[in-house]
Amino acid sequence: MTKGKIPVTIQNIEQRIYIIRGRRVMVDSDLAELYGVPTGRLNEAVRRNLERFPPDFMFQLSSAEFRGLMSQFAISNRGRGGRRKLPLVFTQEGVAMLSGVLRSSRAVKVNVAVMRSFVRLREAVSINRGFAAKLERLESRVAGHDEQIRSVFEAVRELMSIPETPKKSIGFTVEEK
C-alpha cells in the first residue's frame, strides 16, 4: 500500500532515479507512490502486459542489488510486513510504457514529469562530461608547467640569496702594531 500521493516535481522524481547495472532506473515502489497506486497493483498491471516490458525496459533486482539499495531508501524487513519479492526497476523506456498500462490522468502527468527528469539528468551528465574533457585538456597542457615554474622559482630564489661579499673600504687603513 502506498503512503498517499506525493507531489509530482522534477526534484522529487530525480531523487528517486538510481543507477543500477549502468542504467538509470526507478524502483517499482517509488513509481507506485508517484502514481498514487499500491506497488502490488503496479506490478500486477506490468505482469499482465509483460510483452510491453523487455529486459531493456524493466528488470528485477538481484538480492545483492536490493541490499545495496536498502540503505538508500526505507523498505521494511520481510518479517515485518515489507516486500516479499525483489523489486522491479524501470528504465526511462519502461516508465514511458507504464503510461499505456496505467490509464489515469495522474499516470500521464507523472510520465511527463519523469521523462523531463530523465532528460534533465542526461543533459547534466553531458555537461559534466564536457567540463571533464576540458579540465583534462587543461591539465595535460599545464602538466609540464609545474617543473618549469619550479625551476623559475629556484632561479629567482638564487638571485635573491646571492651572498653579500664584504665591501672593501675605500681609502687608507692604519694598522697598529
GULUM-177718 format. One record per residue: x, y, z of N, C-alpha, C, O, CB in turn; chain; residue in one letter; residue number from 1. Coordinates in pm, whole numbers, m for minus. Glycine has a CB too. Layout:
N
[[X; Y; Z]; [X; Y; Z]; [X; Y; Z]; [X; Y; Z]; [X; Y; Z]; A; a; NUM]
...
***
This chain:
177
[[83; m117; 0]; [0; 0; 0]; [88; 124; 0]; [194; 125; 63]; [m95; 0; 121]; A; m; 1]
[[47; 225; m68]; [126; 347; m73]; [91; 438; 44]; [m13; 421; 108]; [106; 421; m205]; A; t; 2]
[[177; 532; 69]; [156; 625; 179]; [68; 741; 135]; [38; 828; 217]; [289; 676; 232]; A; k; 3]
[[27; 745; 12]; [m53; 856; m38]; [17; 919; m155]; [133; 889; m185]; [m78; 961; 72]; A; g; 4]
[[m53; 1006; m222]; [3; 1071; m339]; [104; 1176; m294]; [77; 1257; m206]; [m107; 1135; m425]; A; k; 5]
[[218; 1173; m357]; [321; 1272; m328]; [323; 1372; m443]; [279; 1339; m553]; [461; 1206; m308]; A; i; 6]
[[373; 1493; m420]; [377; 1591; m527]; [467; 1545; m641]; [574; 1488; m618]; [424; 1727; m473]; A; p; 7]
[[422; 1570; m762]; [500; 1530; m880]; [583; 1650; m922]; [537; 1737; m995]; [407; 1481; m997]; A; v; 8]
[[708; 1653; m874]; [801; 1759; m911]; [927; 1695; m968]; [959; 1580; m937]; [835; 1851; m789]; A; t; 9]
[[997; 1770; m1050]; [1120; 1719; m1110]; [1219; 1679; m999]; [1281; 1573; m1007]; [1184; 1826; m1204]; A; i; 10]
[[1233; 1763; m896]; [1327; 1733; m788]; [1287; 1607; m714]; [1372; 1524; m679]; [1335; 1851; m689]; A; q; 11]
[[1159; 1591; m690]; [1109; 1473; m620]; [1137; 1346; m702]; [1169; 1241; m646]; [958; 1486; m593]; A; n; 12]
[[1124; 1358; m832]; [1149; 1242; m919]; [1297; 1214; m930]; [1339; 1098; m923]; [1089; 1267; m1059]; A; i; 13]
[[1378; 1319; m948]; [1523; 1299; m963]; [1584; 1229; m842]; [1681; 1154; m857]; [1593; 1433; m984]; A; e; 14]
[[1529; 1251; m725]; [1579; 1185; m604]; [1550; 1036; m606]; [1608; 960; m529]; [1517; 1248; m479]; A; q; 15]
[[1461; 993; m693]; [1419; 853; m698]; [1477; 780; m819]; [1435; 667; m849]; [1268; 845; m701]; A; r; 16]
[[1570; 841; m888]; [1635; 775; m1002]; [1770; 723; m954]; [1851; 798; m900]; [1652; 874; m1124]; A; i; 17]
[[1792; 594; m976]; [1915; 528; m933]; [1989; 475; m1055]; [1930; 457; m1161]; [1885; 414; m832]; A; y; 18]
[[2117; 450; m1038]; [2193; 385; m1145]; [2221; 243; m1101]; [2290; 218; m1003]; [2326; 462; m1176]; A; i; 19]
[[2164; 149; m1177]; [2182; 7; m1149]; [2217; m60; m1281]; [2152; m36; m1383]; [2052; m58; m1084]; A; i; 20]
[[2320; m143; m1278]; [2368; m211; m1399]; [2400; m111; m1510]; [2382; m139; m1628]; [2264; m314; m1448]; A; r; 21]
[[2447; 5; m1469]; [2485; 106; m1566]; [2368; 178; m1632]; [2388; 253; m1728]; [2568; 44; m1671]; A; g; 22]
[[2248; 157; m1582]; [2128; 221; m1639]; [2061; 307; m1533]; [2063; 273; m1415]; [2028; 114; m1694]; A; r; 23]
[[2003; 418; m1576]; [1922; 499; m1484]; [1785; 434; m1475]; [1718; 412; m1576]; [1911; 648; m1532]; A; r; 24]
[[1744; 404; m1352]; [1618; 332; m1332]; [1540; 392; m1215]; [1593; 466; m1133]; [1645; 182; m1307]; A; v; 25]
[[1412; 356; m1212]; [1326; 390; m1099]; [1267; 261; m1043]; [1233; 170; m1119]; [1213; 491; m1141]; A; m; 26]
[[1255; 254; m912]; [1207; 134; m844]; [1054; 134; m846]; [990; 238; m839]; [1260; 128; m698]; A; v; 27]
[[997; 14; m856]; [851; m1; m865]; [778; 68; m751]; [674; 130; m774]; [814; m146; m866]; A; d; 28]
[[829; 60; m629]; [760; 121; m515]; [759; 273; m525]; [661; 337; m488]; [825; 77; m383]; A; s; 29]
[[868; 331; m574]; [872; 476; m593]; [774; 519; m701]; [703; 619; m685]; [1014; 522; m630]; A; d; 30]
[[770; 445; m810]; [676; 477; m918]; [532; 463; m870]; [447; 546; m901]; [700; 386; m1040]; A; l; 31]
[[505; 358; m795]; [369; 337; m743]; [329; 454; m654]; [215; 501; m660]; [360; 204; m664]; A; a; 32]
[[421; 500; m573]; [392; 614; m486]; [364; 739; m568]; [271; 815; m537]; [508; 639; m389]; A; e; 33]
[[443; 761; m672]; [419; 877; m760]; [283; 866; m830]; [211; 965; m842]; [531; 888; m865]; A; l; 34]
[[251; 745; m877]; [123; 724; m947]; [4; 724; m851]; [m110; 737; m894]; [127; 593; m1024]; A; y; 35]
[[31; 708; m722]; [m77; 704; m624]; [m150; 571; m623]; [m270; 565; m594]; [m175; 814; m652]; A; g; 36]
[[m78; 462; m654]; [m138; 328; m653]; [m52; 238; m565]; [66; 267; m544]; [m152; 270; m798]; A; v; 37]
[[m107; 129; m515]; [m24; 33; m439]; [80; m32; m531]; [54; m53; m649]; [m113; m75; m372]; A; p; 38]
[[195; m64; m475]; [301; m128; m552]; [252; m258; m615]; [285; m289; m730]; [425; m156; m463]; A; t; 39]
[[173; m334; m541]; [119; m460; m593]; [33; m439; m717]; [37; m519; m811]; [37; m530; m486]; A; g; 40]
[[m43; m332; m718]; [m127; m302; m834]; [m43; m267; m955]; [m72; m311; m1066]; [m224; m186; m802]; A; r; 41]
[[62; m187; m934]; [152; m152; m1045]; [216; m278; m1101]; [216; m299; m1223]; [261; m52; m998]; A; l; 42]
[[270; m363; m1014]; [337; m485; m1059]; [238; m582; m1125]; [275; m653; m1219]; [406; m554; m942]; A; n; 43]
[[116; m585; m1078]; [13; m670; m1138]; [m16; m623; m1281]; [m29; m706; m1371]; [m115; m668; m1053]; A; e; 44]
[[m27; m493; m1300]; [m51; m438; m1434]; [66; m470; m1527]; [46; m498; m1645]; [m73; m286; m1427]; A; a; 45]
[[187; m466; m1473]; [305; m499; m1553]; [303; m647; m1590]; [328; m682; m1706]; [435; m463; m1477]; A; v; 46]
[[274; m734; m1493]; [272; m879; m1521]; [168; m914; m1627]; [189; m1005; m1707]; [242; m956; m1392]; A; r; 47]
[[57; m842; m1628]; [m47; m868; m1729]; [m5; m822; m1869]; [m66; m861; m1968]; [m177; m798; m1689]; A; r; 48]
[[100; m740; m1875]; [145; m684; m2003]; [296; m703; m2021]; [364; m612; m2067]; [109; m535; m2012]; A; n; 49]
[[347; m820; m1986]; [491; m844; m1991]; [553; m823; m2129]; [670; m787; m2139]; [521; m983; m1945]; A; l; 50]
[[476; m844; m2234]; [530; m826; m2370]; [569; m680; m2395]; [647; m651; m2486]; [427; m872; m2475]; A; e; 51]
[[516; m588; m2317]; [549; m446; m2331]; [677; m408; m2257]; [727; m297; m2272]; [434; m360; m2281]; A; r; 52]
[[731; m500; m2178]; [845; m468; m2093]; [962; m565; m2115]; [986; m653; m2033]; [804; m471; m1946]; A; f; 53]
[[1033; m549; m2226]; [1153; m632; m2248]; [1261; m597; m2144]; [1248; m499; m2072]; [1208; m612; m2392]; A; p; 54]
[[1366; m678; m2137]; [1469; m658; m2034]; [1537; m520; m2035]; [1588; m476; m1933]; [1575; m763; m2049]; A; p; 55]
[[1538; m452; m2150]; [1599; m319; m2151]; [1500; m211; m2104]; [1539; m95; m2092]; [1650; m286; m2291]; A; d; 56]
[[1374; m248; m2078]; [1274; m156; m2025]; [1253; m178; m1876]; [1223; m83; m1803]; [1141; m173; m2100]; A; f; 57]
[[1268; m303; m1830]; [1239; m338; m1692]; [1316; m465; m1656]; [1331; m554; m1739]; [1086; m357; m1669]; A; m; 58]
[[1363; m472; m1533]; [1424; m596; m1485]; [1408; m604; m1334]; [1382; m503; m1268]; [1575; m604; m1524]; A; f; 59]
[[1423; m725; m1282]; [1410; m747; m1138]; [1549; m739; m1076]; [1645; m791; m1131]; [1341; m884; m1107]; A; q; 60]
[[1557; m675; m961]; [1685; m663; m891]; [1730; m797; m836]; [1647; m881; m799]; [1675; m560; m779]; A; l; 61]
[[1860; m815; m829]; [1914; m933; m760]; [1913; m903; m610]; [1892; m789; m569]; [2060; m968; m810]; A; s; 62]
[[1936; m1005; m531]; [1938; m986; m385]; [2046; m887; m345]; [2024; m802; m258]; [1960; m1121; m313]; A; s; 63]
[[2164; m899; m407]; [2275; m809; m374]; [2241; m664; m412]; [2270; m572; m335]; [2404; m854; m445]; A; a; 64]
[[2181; m644; m528]; [2143; m509; m570]; [2039; m451; m475]; [2044; m333; m440]; [2089; m511; m715]; A; e; 65]
[[1946; m535; m434]; [1841; m489; m343]; [1900; m449; m208]; [1863; m346; m152]; [1735; m599; m324]; A; f; 66]
[[1992; m531; m156]; [2057; m497; m29]; [2132; m365; m41]; [2132; m284; 52]; [2153; m610; 15]; A; r; 67]
[[2196; m343; m155]; [2268; m218; m177]; [2176; m97; m178]; [2214; 11; m132]; [2344; m225; m306]; A; g; 68]
[[2057; m115; m229]; [1963; m3; m234]; [1890; 20; m103]; [1841; 131; m78]; [1862; m27; m343]; A; l; 69]
[[1882; m81; m18]; [1805; m67; 107]; [1857; 48; 192]; [1781; 110; 265]; [1810; m196; 188]; A; m; 70]
[[1987; 77; 183]; [2041; 187; 261]; [2003; 322; 200]; [2010; 425; 267]; [2192; 175; 271]; A; s; 71]
[[1963; 322; 72]; [1929; 447; 7]; [1783; 485; 23]; [1748; 603; 14]; [1961; 439; m138]; A; q; 72]
[[1697; 389; 48]; [1556; 421; 73]; [1499; 322; 171]; [1547; 208; 181]; [1474; 420; m58]; A; f; 73]
[[1399; 363; 242]; [1345; 282; 352]; [1250; 176; 302]; [1147; 206; 241]; [1275; 371; 454]; A; a; 74]
[[1285; 51; 329]; [1196; m61; 299]; [1198; m149; 423]; [1305; m182; 475]; [1240; m142; 169]; A; i; 75]
[[1081; m186; 470]; [1077; m268; 591]; [1125; m410; 561]; [1124; m455; 447]; [934; m271; 650]; A; s; 76]
[[1165; m478; 666]; [1213; m615; 653]; [1101; m710; 616]; [984; m683; 644]; [1279; m661; 783]; A; n; 77]
[[1137; m820; 553]; [1035; m918; 512]; [951; m967; 627]; [829; m981; 613]; [1101; m1037; 445]; A; r; 78]
[[1011; m992; 740]; [940; m1045; 855]; [843; m946; 919]; [764; m984; 1006]; [1038; m1091; 957]; A; g; 79]
[[849; m821; 876]; [765; m719; 938]; [662; m664; 841]; [619; m549; 855]; [851; m605; 991]; A; r; 80]
[[622; m742; 744]; [518; m698; 653]; [567; m619; 534]; [486; m559; 462]; [420; m618; 726]; A; g; 81]
[[698; m617; 510]; [754; m542; 397]; [747; m621; 268]; [659; m705; 250]; [898; m503; 426]; A; g; 82]
[[839; m596; 180]; [843; m661; 50]; [866; m810; 65]; [944; m854; 150]; [952; m601; m37]; A; r; 83]
[[799; m886; m17]; [819; m1030; m17]; [891; m1076; m144]; [943; m1187; m150]; [685; m1102; m4]; A; r; 84]
[[893; m988; m243]; [961; m1018; m369]; [1063; m908; m396]; [1050; m795; m348]; [860; m1030; m487]; A; k; 85]
[[1164; m944; m474]; [1262; m844; m512]; [1196; m741; m604]; [1112; m778; m686]; [1384; m910; m583]; A; l; 86]
[[1232; m614; m590]; [1165; m509; m667]; [1196; m515; m816]; [1300; m564; m859]; [1202; m375; m613]; A; p; 87]
[[1103; m462; m892]; [1124; m440; m1034]; [1176; m298; m1049]; [1136; m208; m974]; [993; m463; m1117]; A; l; 88]
[[1263; m277; m1145]; [1309; m142; m1176]; [1283; m114; m1323]; [1289; m205; m1406]; [1460; m124; m1141]; A; v; 89]
[[1254; 11; m1354]; [1215; 51; m1487]; [1310; 156; m1542]; [1341; 253; m1474]; [1072; 102; m1488]; A; f; 90]
[[1355; 136; m1665]; [1435; 236; m1733]; [1342; 345; m1784]; [1220; 337; m1766]; [1517; 173; m1850]; A; t; 91]
[[1398; 446; m1846]; [1316; 554; m1900]; [1212; 500; m1996]; [1096; 543; m1994]; [1404; 659; m1970]; A; q; 92]
[[1252; 407; m2080]; [1158; 348; m2176]; [1048; 269; m2105]; [932; 273; m2146]; [1233; 256; m2275]; A; e; 93]
[[1086; 200; m1999]; [988; 123; m1922]; [887; 213; m1854]; [768; 180; m1847]; [1057; 38; m1819]; A; g; 94]
[[933; 326; m1803]; [841; 421; m1740]; [744; 476; m1845]; [625; 492; m1818]; [919; 537; m1671]; A; v; 95]
[[796; 503; m1964]; [709; 551; m2071]; [604; 446; m2105]; [488; 479; m2132]; [792; 586; m2197]; A; a; 96]
[[642; 320; m2104]; [549; 212; m2135]; [442; 199; m2025]; [330; 156; m2054]; [626; 79; m2151]; A; m; 97]
[[475; 236; m1903]; [377; 228; m1794]; [255; 316; m1821]; [145; 286; m1773]; [442; 270; m1663]; A; l; 98]
[[273; 423; m1898]; [159; 511; m1925]; [50; 438; m2003]; [m68; 471; m1991]; [204; 635; m2002]; A; s; 99]
[[90; 340; m2083]; [m8; 261; m2156]; [m74; 155; m2071]; [m183; 107; m2102]; [55; 197; m2275]; A; g; 100]
[[m8; 118; m1964]; [m59; 12; m1876]; [m147; 72; m1766]; [m254; 19; m1735]; [57; m67; m1813]; A; v; 101]
[[m101; 182; m1708]; [m179; 251; m1604]; [m252; 367; m1671]; [m191; 467; m1707]; [m87; 301; m1485]; A; l; 102]
[[m378; 353; m1687]; [m455; 453; m1762]; [m527; 546; m1665]; [m641; 522; m1626]; [m556; 385; m1857]; A; r; 103]
[[m458; 652; m1630]; [m522; 754; m1546]; [m461; 889; m1582]; [m352; 896; m1639]; [m505; 722; m1393]; A; s; 104]
[[m529; 995; m1547]; [m475; 1128; m1577]; [m349; 1153; m1495]; [m256; 1219; m1541]; [m580; 1238; m1550]; A; s; 105]
[[m345; 1100; m1372]; [m224; 1115; m1290]; [m108; 1041; m1354]; [5; 1091; m1351]; [m249; 1063; m1145]; A; r; 106]
[[m131; 923; m1411]; [m24; 846; m1476]; [37; 927; m1591]; [158; 924; m1610]; [m77; 710; m1527]; A; a; 107]
[[m46; 997; m1666]; [4; 1079; m1776]; [91; 1192; m1722]; [200; 1216; m1774]; [m113; 1136; m1860]; A; v; 108]
[[44; 1261; m1618]; [120; 1371; m1559]; [254; 1321; m1502]; [358; 1385; m1520]; [38; 1439; m1448]; A; k; 109]
[[248; 1208; m1434]; [370; 1151; m1376]; [469; 1114; m1487]; [588; 1143; m1476]; [338; 1028; m1289]; A; v; 110]
[[420; 1050; m1593]; [509; 1011; m1703]; [575; 1131; m1767]; [694; 1127; m1797]; [432; 933; m1808]; A; n; 111]
[[501; 1238; m1788]; [559; 1360; m1847]; [670; 1413; m1755]; [778; 1447; m1802]; [450; 1469; m1869]; A; v; 112]
[[643; 1419; m1625]; [743; 1469; m1531]; [865; 1377; m1524]; [978; 1425; m1516]; [681; 1483; m1391]; A; a; 113]
[[843; 1246; m1528]; [955; 1151; m1524]; [1040; 1165; m1650]; [1163; 1164; m1642]; [903; 1006; m1509]; A; v; 114]
[[978; 1178; m1765]; [1054; 1194; m1890]; [1139; 1321; m1883]; [1255; 1320; m1924]; [958; 1199; m2012]; A; m; 115]
[[1081; 1428; m1834]; [1157; 1553; m1819]; [1274; 1535; m1723]; [1381; 1591; m1746]; [1065; 1665; m1769]; A; r; 116]
[[1255; 1459; m1617]; [1363; 1434; m1521]; [1476; 1356; m1584]; [1593; 1391; m1567]; [1309; 1359; m1399]; A; s; 117]
[[1442; 1250; m1659]; [1546; 1171; m1724]; [1623; 1257; m1825]; [1745; 1248; m1832]; [1484; 1048; m1795]; A; f; 118]
[[1552; 1339; m1901]; [1619; 1426; m2000]; [1709; 1525; m1928]; [1822; 1550; m1971]; [1514; 1501; m2087]; A; v; 119]
[[1660; 1582; m1819]; [1741; 1679; m1744]; [1867; 1615; m1689]; [1974; 1675; m1693]; [1659; 1739; m1630]; A; r; 120]
[[1856; 1494; m1638]; [1974; 1423; m1587]; [2072; 1391; m1699]; [2193; 1404; m1681]; [1933; 1293; m1517]; A; l; 121]
[[2019; 1351; m1815]; [2106; 1322; m1929]; [2181; 1448; m1972]; [2300; 1441; m2004]; [2024; 1265; m2047]; A; r; 122]
[[2114; 1562; m1973]; [2179; 1688; m2008]; [2287; 1724; m1906]; [2395; 1769; m1943]; [2076; 1802; m2018]; A; e; 123]
[[2258; 1703; m1779]; [2355; 1734; m1674]; [2479; 1646; m1689]; [2592; 1694; m1673]; [2293; 1714; m1535]; A; a; 124]
[[2459; 1519; m1719]; [2573; 1429; m1738]; [2654; 1473; m1860]; [2777; 1471; m1857]; [2525; 1282; m1756]; A; v; 125]
[[2586; 1513; m1965]; [2653; 1559; m2086]; [2738; 1683; m2058]; [2853; 1692; m2101]; [2551; 1589; m2197]; A; s; 126]
[[2680; 1777; m1984]; [2754; 1899; m1948]; [2874; 1863; m1863]; [2983; 1916; m1884]; [2663; 1998; m1874]; A; i; 127]
[[2855; 1773; m1766]; [2967; 1732; m1679]; [3076; 1664; m1759]; [3195; 1685; m1733]; [2917; 1639; m1569]; A; n; 128]
[[3039; 1582; m1858]; [3140; 1518; m1942]; [3219; 1622; m2019]; [3340; 1610; m2035]; [3076; 1418; m2039]; A; r; 129]
[[3149; 1725; m2068]; [3217; 1833; m2140]; [3316; 1906; m2051]; [3428; 1934; m2092]; [3115; 1932; m2195]; A; g; 130]
[[3274; 1937; m1927]; [3364; 2002; m1833]; [3482; 1912; m1800]; [3595; 1959; m1792]; [3290; 2039; m1705]; A; f; 131]
[[3457; 1784; m1782]; [3565; 1690; m1750]; [3666; 1684; m1864]; [3787; 1680; m1839]; [3507; 1550; m1723]; A; a; 132]
[[3618; 1683; m1988]; [3709; 1680; m2103]; [3793; 1807; m2109]; [3913; 1802; m2135]; [3631; 1661; m2234]; A; a; 133]
[[3730; 1922; m2087]; [3804; 2049; m2088]; [3908; 2052; m1977]; [4021; 2097; m1998]; [3707; 2169; m2072]; A; k; 134]
[[3870; 2005; m1859]; [3964; 2002; m1747]; [4082; 1910; m1776]; [4196; 1942; m1743]; [3892; 1957; m1619]; A; l; 135]
[[4054; 1797; m1838]; [4162; 1703; m1872]; [4258; 1766; m1973]; [4380; 1751; m1960]; [4103; 1573; m1929]; A; e; 136]
[[4203; 1836; m2073]; [4290; 1904; m2171]; [4375; 2010; m2103]; [4494; 2023; m2131]; [4206; 1968; m2285]; A; r; 137]
[[4314; 2086; m2014]; [4387; 2191; m1941]; [4496; 2130; m1854]; [4608; 2181; m1850]; [4290; 2274; m1855]; A; l; 138]
[[4464; 2021; m1786]; [4563; 1954; m1701]; [4680; 1904; m1783]; [4795; 1915; m1741]; [4500; 1839; m1626]; A; e; 139]
[[4652; 1848; m1900]; [4761; 1796; m1983]; [4848; 1909; m2036]; [4969; 1894; m2052]; [4706; 1713; m2100]; A; s; 140]
[[4785; 2025; m2063]; [4861; 2139; m2112]; [4948; 2197; m2002]; [5058; 2244; m2029]; [4767; 2246; m2168]; A; r; 141]
[[4900; 2196; m1879]; [4969; 2258; m1767]; [5062; 2160; m1696]; [5147; 2201; m1617]; [4869; 2314; m1668]; A; v; 142]
[[5047; 2032; m1724]; [5124; 1929; m1651]; [5274; 1955; m1655]; [5339; 1944; m1552]; [5095; 1792; m1708]; A; a; 143]
[[5330; 1990; m1770]; [5473; 2016; m1780]; [5513; 2148; m1720]; [5631; 2171; m1693]; [5515; 2012; m1923]; A; g; 144]
[[5418; 2235; m1699]; [5448; 2368; m1647]; [5493; 2365; m1503]; [5568; 2453; m1460]; [5328; 2458; m1661]; A; h; 145]
[[5451; 2267; m1427]; [5489; 2260; m1286]; [5641; 2262; m1271]; [5696; 2337; m1191]; [5431; 2134; m1221]; A; d; 146]
[[5708; 2178; m1348]; [5854; 2171; m1339]; [5918; 2301; m1386]; [6015; 2347; m1327]; [5907; 2053; m1423]; A; e; 147]
[[5863; 2359; m1492]; [5916; 2485; m1542]; [5898; 2597; m1440]; [5989; 2677; m1419]; [5849; 2523; m1675]; A; q; 148]
[[5782; 2603; m1378]; [5756; 2706; m1278]; [5848; 2685; m1158]; [5900; 2781; m1101]; [5608; 2703; m1233]; A; i; 149]
[[5867; 2560; m1120]; [5955; 2530; m1007]; [6097; 2578; m1036]; [6163; 2636; m949]; [5955; 2379; m976]; A; r; 150]
[[6145; 2555; m1159]; [6282; 2598; m1191]; [6292; 2751; m1195]; [6395; 2806; m1159]; [6326; 2539; m1326]; A; s; 151]
[[6186; 2819; m1239]; [6186; 2966; m1237]; [6194; 3015; m1093]; [6271; 3106; m1062]; [6059; 3023; m1308]; A; v; 152]
[[6114; 2956; m1004]; [6118; 2996; m864]; [6256; 2971; m803]; [6306; 3052; m725]; [6011; 2921; m784]; A; f; 153]
[[6317; 2860; m839]; [6451; 2830; m785]; [6551; 2933; m833]; [6636; 2978; m757]; [6496; 2689; m825]; A; e; 154]
[[6540; 2972; m961]; [6633; 3072; m1014]; [6613; 3206; m945]; [6709; 3275; m912]; [6615; 3088; m1167]; A; a; 155]
[[6487; 3243; m922]; [6459; 3369; m853]; [6512; 3363; m711]; [6568; 3461; m662]; [6307; 3399; m853]; A; v; 156]
[[6496; 3252; m644]; [6548; 3238; m506]; [6701; 3249; m505]; [6759; 3310; m415]; [6503; 3102; m444]; A; r; 157]
[[6766; 3190; m605]; [6911; 3200; m612]; [6954; 3345; m628]; [7049; 3391; m565]; [6967; 3116; m727]; A; e; 158]
[[6881; 3416; m715]; [6915; 3557; m735]; [6892; 3637; m608]; [6967; 3730; m578]; [6833; 3616; m849]; A; l; 159]
[[6790; 3601; m534]; [6758; 3673; m411]; [6855; 3638; m299]; [6874; 3718; m207]; [6616; 3643; m368]; A; m; 160]
[[6915; 3523; m304]; [7000; 3480; m194]; [7148; 3486; m227]; [7227; 3411; m169]; [6963; 3341; m152]; A; s; 161]
[[7188; 3572; m320]; [7331; 3586; m352]; [7400; 3640; m228]; [7361; 3743; m173]; [7355; 3681; m478]; A; i; 162]
[[7502; 3568; m185]; [7568; 3613; m63]; [7634; 3748; m85]; [7697; 3774; m187]; [7672; 3508; m17]; A; p; 163]
[[7619; 3832; 13]; [7682; 3963; 3]; [7829; 3948; 38]; [7866; 3891; 141]; [7612; 4067; 97]; A; e; 164]
[[7911; 3999; m49]; [8054; 3997; m22]; [8087; 4121; 61]; [8028; 4227; 41]; [8139; 3993; m156]; A; t; 165]
[[8181; 4107; 154]; [8213; 4225; 235]; [8268; 4336; 145]; [8350; 4313; 57]; [8316; 4189; 345]; A; p; 166]
[[8221; 4454; 169]; [8264; 4567; 88]; [8403; 4608; 132]; [8435; 4613; 251]; [8164; 4687; 99]; A; k; 167]
[[8482; 4637; 35]; [8618; 4686; 65]; [8606; 4834; 97]; [8535; 4909; 31]; [8718; 4660; m54]; A; k; 168]
[[8677; 4870; 197]; [8672; 5010; 233]; [8760; 5091; 139]; [8862; 5044; 89]; [8714; 5030; 379]; A; s; 169]
[[8719; 5209; 118]; [8793; 5299; 29]; [8887; 5383; 115]; [8849; 5430; 222]; [8695; 5390; m56]; A; i; 170]
[[9006; 5401; 68]; [9100; 5484; 141]; [9206; 5399; 210]; [9223; 5281; 181]; [9026; 5570; 244]; A; g; 171]
[[9276; 5466; 302]; [9384; 5400; 372]; [9334; 5346; 505]; [9249; 5405; 571]; [9500; 5496; 394]; A; f; 172]
[[9389; 5235; 541]; [9362; 5184; 672]; [9491; 5179; 750]; [9596; 5143; 696]; [9295; 5046; 665]; A; t; 173]
[[9484; 5215; 871]; [9602; 5216; 954]; [9605; 5091; 1038]; [9510; 5058; 1109]; [9606; 5341; 1042]; A; v; 174]
[[9713; 5024; 1026]; [9726; 4904; 1107]; [9815; 4935; 1227]; [9924; 4988; 1208]; [9784; 4785; 1024]; A; e; 175]
[[9773; 4907; 1340]; [9850; 4934; 1460]; [9922; 4809; 1501]; [9872; 4697; 1495]; [9762; 4985; 1573]; A; e; 176]
[[10049; 4836; 1544]; [10130; 4723; 1585]; [10159; 4726; 1728]; [10227; 4637; 1779]; [10255; 4716; 1511]; A; k; 177]
***
